[in-house]
Amino acid sequence: MIPSFSTLFRSTSDATSSDQPQTFSSSGSSSTSGRKRRAPDSVTLNACTNCKKSRVKCDGVKPVCGKCRSRRVQDTCHYEVHVKTAKEQMIREIQRLRQEKEHLEERHDTLEEKHDWDEQIIRALKDDGQGDEIILRLKRGETYQSIALWLSSLSSTDIRLSPTSSHHLTQVVAEYHRNAVKGADHPRHWTSVTSDTVLIEHLIMLYFTWIHPAHVLLEESYFLASYRSCSDTYCSKPLVNVICAMSCHLLHGSWKGGAMTEVDIDVLQEQFMDEARAGVSMTNYSKMSTIQTYAIMFLTELASGHGLIATSHLRLATESWVSKQGEDQSRESEDIASWGILTLHTAWSAHIYQKPSAPTSTHATVFDDVSFDKHDTDWRHYREPEDYAELSRPSYVILVASEQAKLYRIVHESIAVYCGGLGRITAQAILRLYERYLRWREELPRDIDNISDESQALPHSLSLQVQYHTALVQLFHPVLHLDGLDEATQTFFRETTAWHARSGLAMLEQYRIRFSCCYQATLQVFCLLHLSDALMRYGPPDQPTSDIVRFCFEYLEESKSGFRICGPLQKMFHLAVLDYGMPIPEDLEPIISSISQYGPEELLDACTRSSYTQPTSQILPNMDDDIAQDFPVVWHDLFEESFRKDRYTEENGNLNSRSMQINSILNL
């Protein structure tokens, strides 16, 4: 006998749902009755210490604000330095001083060169018998430079270089040797930011260890071959500079024995970005290396907490690729890059809840022109140059990128369903997507599914499965806000969402232990927020929410050393926890105090929205009127025949036994 829908979804737990639906626009409820408080005429984002402690609005007047004056506590009215503003001002001042120094050095060189011309002319007037000709040329208005050049041309055998000219010649020769290609070990300098070749190659190595495997936007071997052979087919100056800028997020104080401070790294990163921006503005937008540069500029700006400008870079990359005609790289290289850009665009759209551009074809074969064996490389746990001696393992980068592209094709359709682009949202549409996600997980290749073996686990494989669990949490979250779901259906969606949230967080904890939060792809911290939020709201009653809150805050705090976006994200999470009325552990107070500086503008700039939560208030009106009643019927049509055919594996397949045992799974 085929089990009914209510039997399948019956829970062995007596837990009931007590959470109320949270809408996109909710910001804490308050009674509308009673006397309204009069808002101050002006409010500042940087309040004085007294107003912060009292939690009152501060007008920001200096040296004493209005509140402190009215309370007669002028002596204790002080303003703390806005850390973010102070750092930005310091960076700008350092850059200004460096530019001024360069200008003065150029001015000094010019004056020395003019002094050399004067000496050469005076020497010729005294000794060479060219006095009459020199005077004649001076009367005709010729410059000292032209006269000095004429004197030099008279006899090349008698030329003696001045100290300054000799210095310039030495620089030219050194530059020539730097640019000369003497095998793969002597690549040309692609940036004027620094002449430290060891640093540049360290940054490139960091990129291909931690960023590239998570977002495959270029073909590694082709890029490195072009880089070392001075070819611009797969490489360019803007591309090298933006790769170095991105890797500065992974360049911590341990570099060269702690010789670089956090400010030094910030300045270095901004210099790389300035050169990348200047270079990309003068290149052809349809060139693949330019498109790749814009995609990596998105990752770099996003990690810095500038989601608005980052989104514009990603849009430029996507639209330039869509309108691109012809190939300037190999077909397989462009295939890898195009899927990487589309996948990144879809991933970001899923996190900010915007409809992405449609792919060229939903039926196109992922990596159709790519040989997986040919383009696979080894992976090392690289953080410092000495780590290169560590044992390597197969990276499976192309295989992971292929599976990631397949996953985000499903995510793309999930976004289309919830954005209303496919009409009213139906139970059949949601459960068909669920079936496709389960099938994707079932068919995941064994080589990248082995995450339990620490010696073989790869950071990008762990990250891929974190993204899978996040996608299912985002699929089911709006359903849990529906009215009219029967108890069995509500229980299934609630417990399944909690299971995926806990599984994803468990993998993030593995990542944190094995690889640390300092080396990760930027979008992973967004997955952390969605998974933590879901487990707080839909986890079992015996799950202490304080443990989840602490894990999320501490993970973001550890990530903040390289990824400044984590500060605003901590603020968003803090606001969400307060909105849900959940307790915050007292030992997190130092972290809470450090994020008080972030206002609405910083939150909006971080990820184009002031909140990371799904806008369910905008999704629910698009739900079909009968969706709550249709779930049991659609489940029967889609899945019960699948039970007979045994289409699913033990882990994902027998949904009957899985739903009956979900409480024990959640308590593992």
DRENDRENTI-444909 format. One line per field, with one value per residue (C-alpha): x, y, z; residue number from 1. Coordinates in Angstrom, 2 decimals, m for minus. Each point is the difference from the previous one (the first is absolute). Layout:
east (X|...)
north (Y|...)
up (Z|...)
i (NUM|...)
//
This chain:
east (0.00|1.36|0.37|m2.06|1.44|m0.98|1.73|3.16|0.16|m1.09|2.62|0.98|0.60|m2.65|1.60|m2.28|0.86|m0.08|1.85|m2.03|0.69|2.63|m0.48|2.58|m1.19|m0.22|2.33|m1.42|m3.60|m1.30|m3.41|m1.50|m2.15|1.07|2.09|2.62|3.50|1.19|2.99|3.00|0.55|3.27|1.53|3.61|1.36|2.95|m1.64|1.89|0.83|m2.68|m2.79|1.19|m0.15|m3.41|m1.26|m1.36|0.29|3.01|0.20|3.78|0.77|3.60|1.58|m3.20|m3.20|m3.46|m0.98|3.08|m0.46|m3.62|1.00|2.89|2.62|2.13|3.25|m0.63|m1.19|2.60|0.02|1.79|1.97|m2.00|2.37|m1.01|0.11|3.35|1.52|m1.26|1.34|3.36|0.17|m0.85|2.64|2.64|m0.86|0.15|3.40|1.33|m1.21|1.59|3.25|m0.02|m0.67|2.89|2.33|m0.96|0.55|3.40|1.02|m1.09|2.06|3.04|m0.37|m0.21|3.10|1.80|m0.97|1.34|3.29|0.39|m0.59|2.39|2.67|m0.39|0.29|3.29|1.72|m1.56|0.26|m3.73|m0.68|m1.06|m2.42|m1.48|m0.55|m1.62|m2.37|m0.88|m0.83|m2.29|m1.93|1.00|m0.43|2.85|m1.18|0.23|3.45|1.20|m1.29|1.80|3.25|m0.41|m0.50|3.28|2.14|m1.53|3.47|0.56|m3.31|0.28|m3.18|m0.82|m0.88|m3.71|0.05|1.95|m2.62|m2.79|1.86|0.42|m3.74|m0.73|2.31|m1.53|m3.50|1.07|1.28|m3.19|m2.06|2.20|m1.35|2.62|m2.14|m3.06|1.75|0.42|m3.43|m0.41|m1.12|m3.73|m0.53|1.69|m1.36|3.01|3.19|m0.09|m0.36|m0.19|m2.99|m1.78|0.42|m1.05|m3.23|m0.64|0.59|m2.46|m2.60|0.32|m0.06|m3.07|m1.99|0.38|m1.26|m3.16|m0.62|1.62|0.08|3.07|2.09|2.94|2.66|m0.71|0.13|3.30|1.56|m0.95|1.20|3.44|0.38|m1.08|m2.99|m3.28|m2.19|m1.09|1.49|m0.01|1.29|m3.46|m0.63|3.28|m0.61|m3.53|1.13|2.64|m2.59|m2.35|2.79|0.81|m3.12|1.96|3.27|0.19|2.51|2.15|1.43|3.75|m0.04|m2.76|1.73|m3.29|m2.68|m3.71|0.23|2.95|m2.06|m3.01|2.17|1.62|m3.40|m1.33|3.07|m0.56|m3.67|0.82|2.33|m2.57|m2.72|2.26|1.07|m3.43|m1.47|2.32|m0.65|m2.59|m3.03|m0.64|3.47|m0.22|2.80|m1.91|m3.20|1.93|1.52|m3.44|m1.18|2.96|m0.47|m3.47|1.51|2.60|m2.41|m2.54|2.60|0.80|m3.65|m0.90|m2.84|m1.56|3.05|0.82|m3.40|0.63|3.28|m1.75|m2.70|2.65|1.67|m3.28|m1.33|3.37|0.12|m3.58|0.72|3.47|0.54|2.81|2.73|3.31|0.91|m0.35|m3.52|0.56|1.46|m2.97|m2.38|1.52|m0.11|m3.56|m1.45|1.97|m1.39|m3.60|0.29|1.42|m2.75|m2.71|1.58|0.08|m3.57|m1.14|1.57|m1.48|m3.30|0.14|m0.86|3.19|0.45|m1.19|2.76|0.54|m1.84|m1.39|0.76|3.64|2.49|2.24|3.68|m0.82|3.37|2.15|2.18|m0.17|3.25|1.97|m0.85|0.17|2.84|1.35|m1.09|2.19|m0.98|1.88|0.11|3.68|2.78|1.46|m3.34|0.73|2.11|m3.10|m1.38|m2.50|m3.24|m2.20|m1.96|m2.96|m0.51|m1.69|m2.18|m1.14|m0.63|m2.09|m2.14|m0.31|m1.28|m2.59|m1.09|m0.46|m2.07|m2.52|0.48|m0.63|m3.35|m0.83|0.52|m2.17|m2.79|0.05|0.45|m3.28|1.61|m1.67|m3.48|m1.62|2.14|m1.39|0.66|1.03|2.67|1.52|0.00|1.41|2.88|0.46|0.15|2.66|2.11|m0.15|0.95|2.95|1.21|m0.47|2.05|2.86|3.25|1.72|3.31|m1.44|m2.54|2.68|0.05|0.41|3.63|2.04|3.00|m2.09|m2.59|0.15|m1.26|m1.93|m1.70|m1.16|m1.12|m1.99|m2.04|m0.53|m1.51|m2.26|m1.42|m0.42|m1.96|m2.49|m0.39|m0.85|m2.42|m2.03|0.16|m2.92|m2.14|0.26|m1.72|m3.09|m3.35|m2.10|2.72|m1.17|2.08|1.76|1.04|1.14|2.03|1.70|1.07|1.06|2.11|1.47|1.01|1.59|1.84|1.53|0.90|1.75|1.79|1.26|1.22|1.74|1.93|0.89|1.37|2.10|1.25|0.83|2.03|1.82|0.66|m0.95|m2.40|2.85|0.20|m3.36|m2.15|m1.98|m3.46|0.49|m0.74|m3.40|m0.75|0.93|m2.65|m2.81|0.82|0.35|m3.24|m1.92|1.28|m0.81|m3.57|m0.82|2.31|m1.30|m1.12|2.88|2.56|1.49|m0.25|2.88|2.37|m1.06|0.27|3.48|1.20|m1.17|1.47|3.33|0.30|m0.59|2.40|2.79|m0.76|0.04|3.81|0.02|m3.60|m1.27|m3.51|m0.35|m0.42|m3.24|m1.19|0.49|m2.16|m2.74|0.07|m0.14|m3.10|m1.64|0.69|m1.51|m2.99|m0.62|0.22|2.83|2.62|3.58|2.75|1.60|3.52|m0.77|m0.35|3.45|m1.03|m3.39|1.69|2.42|m2.83|m1.95|1.77|m1.84|m3.04|m2.62|2.30|2.77|m2.52|m1.44|3.46|0.99|m2.52|m2.34|m2.68|m0.29|m0.76|1.14|m3.40|m2.28|m2.72|m2.88|m2.48|0.72|m0.08|m3.18|m2.41|1.25|m0.91|m2.83|m3.20|m0.17|3.71|m0.37|m2.63|1.87|3.20|m1.36|m1.39|3.12|2.19|m1.95|0.34|3.71|1.57|m2.01|0.61|3.66|m0.07|m1.06|2.76|2.60|1.34|1.69|2.98|m0.19|1.07|m2.38|m2.37|m2.49|m1.80|m2.56|2.51|1.97|m2.99|m0.90|3.54|0.69|m0.02|2.82|1.91|m0.40|1.30|3.20)
north (0.00|3.41|2.27|3.16|3.50|0.59|m3.23|0.95|3.38|m1.10|1.02|m2.04|3.22|1.87|3.31|2.64|3.08|3.21|2.31|2.74|0.83|2.67|2.37|1.91|3.34|m0.96|1.88|m0.71|0.53|2.77|1.20|2.80|1.13|2.51|3.10|0.12|1.10|3.10|m0.78|2.33|2.49|m1.61|m3.40|m1.03|m3.45|0.61|0.66|1.04|m2.63|1.23|m0.24|m3.43|m1.32|1.58|m1.20|3.42|2.00|2.29|3.15|m0.38|3.63|0.46|0.53|m0.61|m1.47|1.32|m2.96|0.29|3.75|m0.40|m2.66|2.20|m2.69|2.05|m1.17|m3.64|0.62|m1.66|m1.40|m3.21|m0.09|m1.67|m2.87|m0.53|3.71|0.43|m2.91|1.29|3.48|m1.51|m1.98|3.09|2.02|m2.69|m0.10|3.81|0.06|m2.71|1.90|3.17|m1.88|m1.34|3.51|1.42|m2.76|0.69|3.72|m0.76|m2.15|2.74|2.63|m2.28|m0.63|3.75|0.48|m2.59|1.91|3.24|m1.65|m1.52|3.35|1.88|m2.67|0.31|3.80|m0.36|m2.91|m1.16|3.09|m0.03|3.28|2.02|m2.72|m0.40|3.78|0.06|m2.83|1.76|3.19|m2.04|m1.09|m3.66|m1.73|m1.20|m3.56|0.28|1.60|m2.74|m2.66|1.72|0.02|m3.69|m0.84|1.62|m2.80|m3.17|m1.26|2.85|m0.29|m0.35|m0.63|2.20|m1.75|0.65|m1.21|m3.03|m0.70|0.25|m2.36|m2.49|0.14|m0.63|m3.00|m1.38|0.44|m1.80|m2.93|m0.09|m0.12|m2.49|m3.53|m2.54|m3.10|m0.51|1.19|3.61|1.41|3.54|2.63|0.53|2.71|3.22|m0.22|m1.94|m1.50|m2.78|m3.02|m2.37|1.91|0.06|m3.71|m0.69|1.94|m1.89|m3.30|0.98|0.81|m3.35|m1.87|1.56|2.22|m1.66|m3.47|1.58|2.32|m1.34|3.14|m0.86|m2.98|m0.22|m1.62|2.30|3.08|m0.98|m0.87|3.44|1.67|m1.58|0.40|3.67|m0.84|1.90|m2.77|m1.37|2.69|3.79|2.69|0.78|m3.71|m0.51|3.10|m0.99|m3.54|1.52|2.36|m2.90|m2.01|2.90|m1.14|m3.20|1.77|0.06|1.52|m3.13|0.95|0.60|m0.47|2.51|2.82|1.15|1.56|m0.10|3.58|m0.95|m2.83|2.29|2.57|m2.69|m1.38|3.43|0.64|m3.28|0.89|3.51|m1.44|m2.63|2.66|2.27|m2.85|m1.52|3.37|0.08|m3.56|m1.59|m1.01|m3.01|m1.43|m3.09|1.11|3.27|m1.91|m2.19|3.11|1.46|m3.30|m0.08|3.70|m1.02|m2.50|2.53|2.88|m2.29|m1.33|3.64|0.62|1.93|m2.10|2.80|0.72|m3.72|m0.78|2.48|m1.77|m3.36|1.41|1.38|m3.42|m1.82|2.42|0.20|m3.78|m0.25|2.56|m1.40|m1.00|m2.23|m1.67|1.53|m3.03|m3.74|m1.41|m2.04|2.98|2.18|m2.83|m0.23|3.78|0.42|m2.67|1.45|3.49|m1.22|m2.13|2.90|2.31|m2.50|m0.61|3.72|0.46|m2.78|1.77|3.42|m1.40|1.53|m1.69|m0.81|0.28|m3.05|m2.38|m0.54|m3.32|m1.96|m3.18|0.78|m2.62|1.25|0.09|m1.62|1.04|m0.73|m3.04|m0.62|m1.96|2.49|3.01|m1.52|1.06|m0.86|1.77|0.86|1.52|3.18|3.06|1.01|m0.72|m2.76|m1.87|m0.80|m2.94|m1.66|m3.15|0.70|m1.73|0.11|3.24|m1.10|3.71|m0.46|m2.82|2.13|2.96|m2.22|m1.27|3.54|1.20|m2.80|0.90|3.66|m0.81|m1.41|3.06|2.20|m1.70|0.25|3.77|0.15|m1.87|2.31|3.18|m0.71|m0.27|m3.39|1.00|m0.90|m2.04|m3.53|m3.02|m1.93|2.59|m0.08|m3.79|m0.51|2.29|m2.02|m3.18|1.53|1.10|m3.51|m1.52|2.40|m1.07|m3.67|0.28|1.97|m1.72|m2.03|1.85|3.25|m1.54|m1.40|2.70|m2.26|m0.92|2.92|m0.90|0.20|2.67|3.12|3.44|0.52|m3.40|0.89|3.42|m1.57|m2.10|3.00|1.76|m3.02|0.09|3.78|m0.33|m2.41|2.25|2.88|m2.23|m1.01|3.21|1.76|m3.16|0.10|3.40|m1.34|m0.06|m3.15|m2.66|m3.08|m1.13|m2.85|2.20|2.81|m2.46|m1.49|3.33|1.34|m3.01|m0.45|3.66|m0.36|m3.16|1.73|3.04|m2.15|m2.06|3.15|1.49|m3.26|0.24|3.62|m1.11|m2.63|2.72|2.25|m2.75|m1.33|3.18|2.95|2.84|2.18|m1.92|m0.33|1.31|3.14|m1.41|m2.72|2.46|0.68|m3.74|0.15|2.66|m1.88|m3.31|1.53|1.95|m3.12|m2.20|2.70|0.23|m3.56|m2.14|m2.42|1.51|m1.61|1.72|2.97|3.00|1.63|m2.62|0.90|3.73|m0.43|m2.15|2.50|3.03|m1.71|m1.33|3.51|1.50|m2.36|0.76|3.76|0.21|m0.41|0.62|3.39|m0.84|m2.23|3.06|1.19|m3.63|m0.37|3.09|m1.47|m3.27|1.88|1.90|m3.25|m1.70|2.96|m0.03|m3.70|0.74|m2.47|0.40|1.03|m1.53|2.58|m0.98|1.35|3.57|1.10|m1.09|1.72|3.23|m0.11|m0.08|2.93|2.26|m1.50|1.97|m0.60|1.36|m2.50|m2.86|1.03|0.34|m3.44|m2.06|2.48|m0.67|0.96|m3.61|m3.45|m1.64|m1.20|2.54|m2.40|2.88|0.48|m3.74|m1.10|2.06|m1.97|m3.37|m1.95|0.16|m3.79|m0.62|m1.10|m2.62|m1.15|m1.16|m3.47|m0.66|1.13|m1.97|m3.15|0.63|0.88|m2.22|m3.11|m1.49|0.77|m2.15|m3.00|0.57|0.57|3.07|1.45|m1.10|m0.93|3.49|2.02|m2.52|m1.73|3.14|m2.06|m1.41|3.25|2.07|m2.50|0.16|3.68|0.72|m2.44|1.56|3.45|m1.22|m1.57)
up (0.00|m0.97|3.04|m0.02|m0.01|3.64|1.03|m1.82|1.65|3.50|2.55|3.02|1.89|1.99|m0.87|m1.40|m1.92|1.97|m2.36|m1.64|m3.67|m0.39|m2.90|m1.98|1.35|3.67|2.27|3.42|1.04|2.21|1.00|m2.01|2.90|2.58|m0.24|m2.74|0.93|m1.78|m2.21|0.31|m2.80|m1.02|0.72|m0.53|m0.81|2.37|3.36|3.11|2.61|2.42|m2.59|m1.10|3.56|0.57|m3.42|m0.92|m3.20|m0.15|m2.14|m0.38|0.87|1.10|2.47|2.03|m1.40|0.83|2.19|2.20|0.27|1.07|2.53|1.25|m0.60|m2.38|1.59|m0.98|m3.56|m2.20|m3.53|m0.93|m3.19|m2.80|m0.74|m3.60|m0.84|1.75|m1.90|m3.35|0.77|0.98|m3.23|m2.07|1.86|m0.58|m3.69|m0.20|1.68|m2.30|m3.06|1.36|0.60|m3.58|m1.31|2.01|m1.17|m3.63|0.61|1.55|m2.98|m2.40|1.83|0.05|m3.73|m0.69|2.14|m2.17|m3.15|1.48|0.94|m3.46|m1.71|2.35|m0.52|m3.76|0.20|1.88|m1.70|m3.27|m2.17|m0.64|1.80|m3.07|m1.18|3.49|0.33|m3.45|0.96|3.26|m1.93|m2.28|3.13|0.10|3.33|2.17|m0.62|m3.80|0.25|2.37|m2.42|m2.91|1.97|0.82|m3.68|m1.09|1.34|1.41|0.97|2.45|1.82|3.74|1.91|2.96|3.26|m0.60|m3.61|1.07|2.65|m2.61|m2.32|2.84|0.63|m3.67|m0.07|3.19|m1.42|m3.15|2.01|2.04|m3.18|m1.75|m0.16|1.02|0.38|2.16|3.16|m1.17|m0.87|m1.19|2.45|m0.63|2.61|1.05|3.55|1.27|m1.39|2.60|m2.28|2.97|1.38|m3.37|m0.58|3.61|m0.59|m3.24|1.79|2.75|m2.64|m1.75|3.31|1.65|m2.40|m3.39|1.07|1.44|m2.98|m3.17|m2.15|m2.08|m1.04|2.40|m2.21|m2.95|2.22|1.62|m3.37|m1.36|3.18|m0.26|m3.74|m0.08|m2.19|0.30|m1.43|3.38|2.21|0.28|2.33|1.44|0.55|1.88|2.11|0.98|0.87|2.29|1.49|0.73|1.62|2.32|1.90|0.70|0.76|3.76|2.41|m0.03|m3.42|0.30|3.75|0.62|m1.86|m1.57|2.17|m0.79|m1.30|m2.24|m1.50|m0.52|m1.78|m2.15|m0.96|m0.94|m2.18|m1.84|m0.47|m1.24|m2.63|m0.98|m0.38|m2.03|m2.25|m0.57|m0.98|m3.03|m1.21|m2.23|2.08|m2.24|0.63|2.22|2.33|0.59|0.78|2.43|1.59|0.72|1.51|2.40|0.76|1.22|2.46|1.17|0.60|1.65|2.44|0.86|0.86|m3.15|m1.39|m2.04|m2.14|m0.03|m1.50|m2.81|m0.81|m0.14|m2.22|m2.36|m0.12|m0.67|m2.61|m1.76|m0.21|m1.30|m2.75|m0.80|m3.61|m1.15|2.04|1.06|2.13|m0.57|m0.05|3.16|1.87|m0.91|0.90|3.49|0.46|m1.27|2.30|2.91|m0.59|m0.41|3.14|2.01|m1.28|1.00|3.42|0.79|m1.27|2.36|2.99|m0.76|m1.37|m3.44|m3.25|m1.95|m3.74|m1.90|m1.14|m3.69|0.14|2.91|m1.95|m0.77|1.17|2.79|m1.05|m3.33|m1.50|3.07|0.63|3.75|0.21|m2.09|2.13|3.46|2.29|3.43|3.17|2.99|3.33|m0.94|2.27|m0.02|m2.56|2.17|m0.23|m3.63|1.22|1.46|m1.57|m2.73|m0.89|m3.11|0.02|m2.16|m0.65|m3.36|1.32|2.95|m2.32|m2.27|2.88|1.34|m3.39|0.00|3.53|m0.86|m3.04|2.48|2.23|m3.05|m0.57|3.72|m0.19|m3.13|1.82|3.03|m2.01|m1.78|m3.41|m0.56|1.18|3.32|2.39|0.25|2.20|m3.09|m0.93|3.51|0.38|m3.50|0.95|3.19|m2.06|m2.27|2.96|1.47|m3.33|m0.30|3.44|m0.81|m3.20|1.56|m1.09|2.70|m0.51|1.35|2.37|2.31|2.67|3.04|m0.82|1.31|m2.15|m3.18|0.84|m2.14|1.07|m3.24|0.35|3.51|m1.21|m2.85|2.40|2.28|m3.03|m0.64|3.54|m0.21|m3.25|1.62|3.04|m2.33|m1.96|3.06|2.05|m1.78|0.23|3.80|m0.03|m1.78|1.76|m0.25|0.07|1.88|2.96|m1.84|m2.91|2.30|2.06|m3.04|m1.47|3.38|0.96|m3.47|m0.07|3.45|m1.12|m3.01|2.10|2.60|m2.67|m1.69|3.28|0.88|m3.28|0.71|3.36|m1.80|m2.34|2.94|1.73|m3.08|m1.97|2.30|m0.75|m1.27|m3.27|m1.70|m2.82|0.86|m0.72|2.62|2.81|m1.58|0.17|3.69|0.64|m1.76|1.67|3.48|m0.41|m1.09|2.83|2.58|m1.23|m1.01|2.12|2.64|3.32|1.87|m2.23|1.93|m2.30|1.89|m1.45|m3.54|0.69|1.47|m2.90|m2.62|1.80|0.67|m3.56|m1.40|2.54|m1.07|m3.65|0.58|0.00|m3.77|m1.02|1.16|m1.17|3.06|2.24|m1.66|m0.22|3.76|0.44|m2.22|1.93|3.30|m1.15|m1.12|3.35|1.85|m2.35|0.77|3.73|0.55|2.73|m0.80|2.17|2.27|m1.05|m3.49|1.30|m1.31|m3.51|0.33|1.08|m2.95|m2.57|1.43|m2.51|m2.97|m1.06|m2.72|m2.72|0.80|0.06|m3.34|m1.49|1.26|m1.97|m1.76|2.68|3.65|0.98|m1.10|0.68|m2.77|m0.93|0.72|0.04|m3.70|m0.80|1.78|m2.17|m3.02|1.58|m1.60|2.03|0.41|0.56|3.65|m0.88|m3.13|1.71|1.03|m3.48|m1.82|2.39|m0.85|m3.74|0.04|2.63|0.78|m3.43|0.60|3.14|m2.05|m2.52|2.71|m1.76|3.05|1.99|3.66|1.06|m2.14|m1.47|2.27|1.06|1.91|2.47|m0.07|1.03|2.74|1.38|m0.42|3.73|0.60|m2.90|1.51|3.33|m1.39)
i (1|2|3|4|5|6|7|8|9|10|11|12|13|14|15|16|17|18|19|20|21|22|23|24|25|26|27|28|29|30|31|32|33|34|35|36|37|38|39|40|41|42|43|44|45|46|47|48|49|50|51|52|53|54|55|56|57|58|59|60|61|62|63|64|65|66|67|68|69|70|71|72|73|74|75|76|77|78|79|80|81|82|83|84|85|86|87|88|89|90|91|92|93|94|95|96|97|98|99|100|101|102|103|104|105|106|107|108|109|110|111|112|113|114|115|116|117|118|119|120|121|122|123|124|125|126|127|128|129|130|131|132|133|134|135|136|137|138|139|140|141|142|143|144|145|146|147|148|149|150|151|152|153|154|155|156|157|158|159|160|161|162|163|164|165|166|167|168|169|170|171|172|173|174|175|176|177|178|179|180|181|182|183|184|185|186|187|188|189|190|191|192|193|194|195|196|197|198|199|200|201|202|203|204|205|206|207|208|209|210|211|212|213|214|215|216|217|218|219|220|221|222|223|224|225|226|227|228|229|230|231|232|233|234|235|236|237|238|239|240|241|242|243|244|245|246|247|248|249|250|251|252|253|254|255|256|257|258|259|260|261|262|263|264|265|266|267|268|269|270|271|272|273|274|275|276|277|278|279|280|281|282|283|284|285|286|287|288|289|290|291|292|293|294|295|296|297|298|299|300|301|302|303|304|305|306|307|308|309|310|311|312|313|314|315|316|317|318|319|320|321|322|323|324|325|326|327|328|329|330|331|332|333|334|335|336|337|338|339|340|341|342|343|344|345|346|347|348|349|350|351|352|353|354|355|356|357|358|359|360|361|362|363|364|365|366|367|368|369|370|371|372|373|374|375|376|377|378|379|380|381|382|383|384|385|386|387|388|389|390|391|392|393|394|395|396|397|398|399|400|401|402|403|404|405|406|407|408|409|410|411|412|413|414|415|416|417|418|419|420|421|422|423|424|425|426|427|428|429|430|431|432|433|434|435|436|437|438|439|440|441|442|443|444|445|446|447|448|449|450|451|452|453|454|455|456|457|458|459|460|461|462|463|464|465|466|467|468|469|470|471|472|473|474|475|476|477|478|479|480|481|482|483|484|485|486|487|488|489|490|491|492|493|494|495|496|497|498|499|500|501|502|503|504|505|506|507|508|509|510|511|512|513|514|515|516|517|518|519|520|521|522|523|524|525|526|527|528|529|530|531|532|533|534|535|536|537|538|539|540|541|542|543|544|545|546|547|548|549|550|551|552|553|554|555|556|557|558|559|560|561|562|563|564|565|566|567|568|569|570|571|572|573|574|575|576|577|578|579|580|581|582|583|584|585|586|587|588|589|590|591|592|593|594|595|596|597|598|599|600|601|602|603|604|605|606|607|608|609|610|611|612|613|614|615|616|617|618|619|620|621|622|623|624|625|626|627|628|629|630|631|632|633|634|635|636|637|638|639|640|641|642|643|644|645|646|647|648|649|650|651|652|653|654|655|656|657|658|659|660|661|662|663|664|665|666|667|668)
//
